[in-house]
Amino acid sequence: MGLRDEATDGEIVRAVLAGDRERYAVLVRRYRDRYARYAARMLGSRDAAEDAVQDAFVRAFDHLADCREPDNFAGWLFLILRNRCFAEQRRRTREGRPLEAHDEAFAGPERPDGTVEQAERMRALERALGDLTPEQREVFVLKHVEGLPYEEISRLTGATVASLKMRMHRAYDRLRELLKEHV
Amino acid sequence: MTTGYHPLVKRLLDGELSLAELPPELQVEGEEALRLVGAVDRAPVTLPAALEARVMETVRRHAASPARRAWRWLATPRELELRVRVRPWSLWAGALAAAAALALLVSRAPEPSTPQARIVPRDRVYVRFVLFAPGARRVTVAGTFNEWDQNAAPLVSAGSKGVWTTTLAVPLGQHQYAFVVDGRRWVIDPAQPAVDDGFGGGRRNSMVAVTAQGARTL
């Protein structure tokens, strides 16, 4: 709290590396929710997202000395979380388990911001996202859920804008096929 | 069987076209596509505050783990101070040895590949880093040997056009590193193998193994 919380990410990372590990809590508070929605949509549930975000923070701490741009801690944390989400999806594919059924956090019929029909369409879309490849799902989530332009997605993921568009356009076609009864 | 969306409809979904810009025969398809994407749930996801306590509990446990502490101690580069007691007669012997070493270095000028090394006592080896970066105003090298500090090891322009170089005493072990051009562009060493930095995003670091016999390519 107070002045300490106003320190930049770089200052906090350097302080933690110098031994003040309790200051890491500031970074956890600062970024706990920033990528939660991304993880939830990638993994299909809030619980899985919570586990992934927690693991990402711990892994980031364990490898903090490898963070070569401490002032860009948030971007580095995102890459760790992204790796974690992809690894989880690979594990589920290997074990023959689909994405978890979406939980009440998503598109519940009691949501006050839409009709039952809209809520049903939301749920159908959530299910359909689980049928995309992880790469297609990611670009869809970052563009249409997080609202990022292709250039920003490219900066975050390291993929070129052209390859991102190709993934996205394949995702559109796949979603159309999966959701033909809902649109 | 449903066919894919028309390329113009995909550009509509990408936000590059408006519905009004679609030709009349694609209007219905465009509206359908917008309904599909419009169903996306953008509600924020808030994680419980207890997550912070769980992370910090794990972090404290990891920080206290003897194995992890030992690994961090081994993996973290550090300055070592060597104290040597010298007898007067050995100064003359040292001077003669230094003259011989200098003659050796002059007579066997290193090839312009990077990094190059010569040996200093025990824990460190001098490694020469060279980057060809014409037009650069400032070049530094950052890596595991200097805690990725972008300002710790500036290279100097070597006179030849665009050649930047520095020689550093690098601790023995495997190291990852990269050059930083003009304070913002990270460049791997074209003369060395590179590995993924392990955190996704396609970023790569150069690799070098520093042994008591010198620096070598992995």
Interface residues (C-beta under 8 A of the other chain):
Chain A: L17 R21 E22 Y24 A25 V28 R29 R32 D33 A36 R37 A39 A40 R41 R46 A49 E50 V53 Q54 F57 V58 F61 D62 H63 A65 D66 C67 R68 G75 W76 L79 I80 R82 N83 A105 F106 A107 R111 Q118 R121 M122 A124 L125 E126 K143 H144 V145 G147 Y150 L156 T157 G158 A159 K165 M168 H169 Y172 D173 L175 R176 E177 L179 K180 H182 V183
Chain B: M1 T2 G4 Y5 P7 V9 K10 L13 D14 E32 A33 R35 L36 V37 A39 V40 D41 R42 A43 P44 V45 T46 L47 P48 A49 L51 E52 R54 V55 M56 T58 V59 R60 H62 A63 R68 R72 A75 T76 A142 T144 E147 W148 A178 W186 D197 G198 F199 G200 G201 G202 R203
